[in-house]
Amino acid sequence: MTTPQSVFITGASSGLGRGLALHYANAGARVWAAARRKEELEKLAAETSGITPVVLDVTDSGKLAAAIQGLGELDLVIANAGVGQPTSARKMDWKAVKTLLEVNATAACVTIAAALPKMIERDRGQVVAISSLAGLLGMPGHAAYCASKAAVHTFMESVRVDLRGTRVRATTIYPGFVKTELTAKNKFPMPFLMELDDAVRVMARGIERGAKTVAYPLPMVAVTRAMAAIPRAIYEPLAARTRMF
């Protein structure tokens, strides 16, 4: 696939979104970097040419959709915005659950939905959503996060089915643990923790080749798939005894 010339990325003020914004801007694309934090977006834009800050809260679905649709033809749209925090059933906070689902699931799906009509009309473009390896099974203490990423996983799978026969591509990315502002808050062990630059390279290569899915790092992918294959009668009591995640 050709290098995208116009890119829109949510959650671009830090972490994976910031890394991807810099990658595409440095490759010559015009990048619209969306996030809530104006100061961080301005710092990002100052690092390289080609980045235009878009200050918005992705939970405002109307403004999010209007921002995407108002930009005209976009070659690549990446729904990356995400938040994370524990939501153990033993001390569940419904407000935290609501926020996680609104940011990680609803906003991601709205981002993709807002981008698709013009891409379909042109029969060209690519939408990308950041799910997580945590979306492939229910991990202890993180019910809402896992559920939000599972929703993105299923949504994008259906999108790919519907896009068959078109030249519009849909890619779902499943990161493991990456050194970012988000994971810096974690109080638990993070196996196979990956450097941000390495993660960006893996994602960019997958997006460039139009991959349906991109999962990394490979050791964590193998562990997650193995756990997902364990019968629930075995997995659930086993998971309940570990604080690995």
HELIX and SHEET records of a PDB file:
HELIX    1   1 GLY A   15  ASN A   26  1                                  12    
HELIX    2   2 LYS A   38  GLU A   47  1                                  10    
HELIX    3   3 SER A   61  GLN A   69  1                                   9    
HELIX    4   4 ALA A   89  LYS A   91  5                                   3    
HELIX    5   5 TRP A   94  LEU A  100  1                                   7    
HELIX    6   6 LEU A  101  THR A  106  3                                   6    
HELIX    7   7 ALA A  107  ARG A  122  1                                  16    
HELIX    8   8 LEU A  133  LEU A  136  5                                   4    
HELIX    9   9 ALA A  143  LEU A  163  1                                  21    
HELIX   10  10 THR A  183  LYS A  185  5                                   3    
HELIX   11  11 LEU A  196  GLU A  208  1                                  13    
HELIX   12  12 LEU A  218  ALA A  229  1                                  12    
HELIX   13  13 ARG A  232  ALA A  240  1                                   9    
SHEET    1   A 7 ILE A  51  VAL A  55  0                                        
SHEET    2   A 7 ARG A  30  ALA A  35  1                                        
SHEET    3   A 7 SER A   6  THR A  10  1                                        
SHEET    4   A 7 LEU A  76  ALA A  79  1                                        
SHEET    5   A 7 GLY A 125  ILE A 130  1                                        
SHEET    6   A 7 VAL A 168  PRO A 175  1                                        
SHEET    7   A 7 THR A 213  TYR A 216  1                                        
END                                                                             
